[in-house]
Amino acid sequence: MGDGTGYANEMLDPQAFAAASEACGYFGLNELADLIKRIAVMNDGDELERATREYGRLVPFDQVLGDAFDRRFVVAPDDFDPVDA
C-alpha cells in the first residue's frame, strides 16, 4: 500500500483484499488483517486517510512483514516450499 489505502481501495478487487487479509492472519498480523478487511469496503476519503495512518502505525517499515515471515517460518517450515539457490 505504498501509495496509500485509497489507491489500494480503488485498484484491488475484493478477492485480492481477502487474500491479503488471510495472509496477514496466517503470519500473525491480526490487526493488519482486520484493517485490510475494513479498507476493502471503505468508500469515504477521510476514512481511507485514517486507514492509511493506521496502516503506517502497524507497518512503519517493510521489515515488519519480513519479520512476520521469519517468525512463521521458524514454527512452520513445512508450510513453505524449498528454494533452490
C-alpha positions in Angstrom: 0.0 0.0 0.0 2.9 2.3 -0.8 0.5 4.8 -2.5 -2.0 4.7 0.4 -5.1 2.9 1.2 -7.2 5.0 -1.2 -5.1 3.8 -4.1 -5.4 0.2 -2.9 -9.1 0.5 -2.4 -9.5 1.8 -6.0 -7.2 -0.7 -7.7 -7.6 -4.0 -5.9 -10.6 -6.3 -6.2 -12.4 -8.0 -3.2 -10.5 -11.2 -3.8 -7.1 -9.5 -3.5 -8.2 -7.9 -0.2 -9.5 -11.2 1.1 -6.2 -13.0 0.1 -4.1 -10.2 1.7 -6.2 -10.3 4.9 -5.9 -14.1 5.1 -2.2 -13.9 4.6 -1.8 -11.4 7.3 -3.7 -13.5 9.7 -1.6 -16.6 8.8 1.5 -14.6 9.6 0.1 -13.4 12.9 -0.6 -9.9 11.9 -4.2 -9.9 13.1 -4.7 -6.2 13.5 -3.4 -5.7 10.0 -5.7 -8.5 8.7 -8.7 -6.7 10.3 -7.6 -3.3 8.8 -7.3 -4.8 5.3 -10.8 -6.2 5.6 -12.1 -2.8 6.6 -10.3 -1.0 3.8 -11.8 -3.3 1.2 -15.3 -1.9 1.9 -14.4 1.8 2.7 -15.8 4.4 0.4 -15.0 7.6 2.3 -11.9 9.6 1.6 -11.5 10.7 5.2 -11.9 7.2 6.4 -9.3 6.0 3.9 -6.9 8.6 5.1 -7.3 7.4 8.7 -6.8 3.9 7.5 -3.5 5.0 5.8 -2.3 6.4 9.1 -3.4 3.2 10.9 -1.5 1.1 8.3 1.6 3.2 8.9 1.3 2.6 12.7 1.0 -1.1 12.1 3.7 -1.3 9.4 6.0 1.6 10.0 8.6 -0.1 7.8 8.5 -3.1 5.4 10.7 -5.2 7.6 7.6 -5.7 9.9 6.3 -8.0 7.1 9.7 -9.8 6.7 9.9 -10.3 10.4 6.4 -11.9 10.5 7.5 -14.3 7.7 10.7 -15.2 9.7 8.7 -15.9 12.8 6.2 -18.1 11.0 8.9 -20.0 9.1 10.6 -20.9 12.4 7.4 -22.5 13.7 6.1 -24.0 10.5 8.9 -24.5 8.0 7.0 -27.3 6.2 4.4 -24.8 5.1 6.9 -23.4 2.7 8.4 -24.8 -0.5 12.2 -25.1 -0.6 14.1 -22.5 -2.6 16.8 -23.7 -4.9 19.7 -21.3 -4.9 
